[in-house]
Amino acid sequence: MYLYNIHTHKAGPEEIGGYKVQYILNTSPRDYKEEILASDNIRFSCGVHPWDADNAGDQLARLDEIVGQKQVFAIGETGLDKLKGPDMNVQEQVFRQQIELAISVNKPLIIHCVKAWDLLMALYKEYKSAIPWIIHGYRGNTEQTKQLVRFGFKFSVGEFFNGEAIRYIPLDSLFCETDMSEISICKVYEDISSILGLSFNQFVEIVADNFSIISK
Ligand SMILES: [Zn+2]
């Protein structure tokens, strides 16, 4: 059985506590090298971060070239950030191009969203796509969670989260990550399973099922 770390900036050990670990290692089109042949337990999310959305033409062109490769598991992280990065119009255009690209290759989106929830929901509604939109580093409150759940978003939760709110995330829409943290993915699974009143193993199986559905 595997533990899945759906968003990290650094791949760790192949095995933790008797479980194998599958990493989705985040990179940018600029840093992605064709020669990277991921081992079985490492695949990539590749995308233009909203902070880097200015003059992203070359990066988007590069992303277009590599997006079909098997080791590119998802497009991201991409999204919207009202507190940092270029003008929202610029961020939105770059995000839209990546949404359209993800839809065209039928791969998940890994989303970074800060204080731009209304626009994110509007875009979700507009594109009506079947691909998973996974909000990474999710720590929203209960009200926001209920709203996003109604739309059909998926959620990746890491070291910090709102323990009350995550109970409102359907179990089939939940993933785990470490992002920039030094914490072990095992600890994230432990924390979330205990909040949800599940055994560690039950939760491992749930996330494994969720992963297999989005990686078809
Ligand atoms: Zn990240």
Boltz pocket constraint, residues with backbone or C-beta under 6 A from the ligand:
constraints:
  - pocket:
      binder: B
      contacts: [[A, 7], [A, 8], [A, 9], [A, 26], [A, 77], [A, 179], [A, 180]]
      max_distance: 6.0
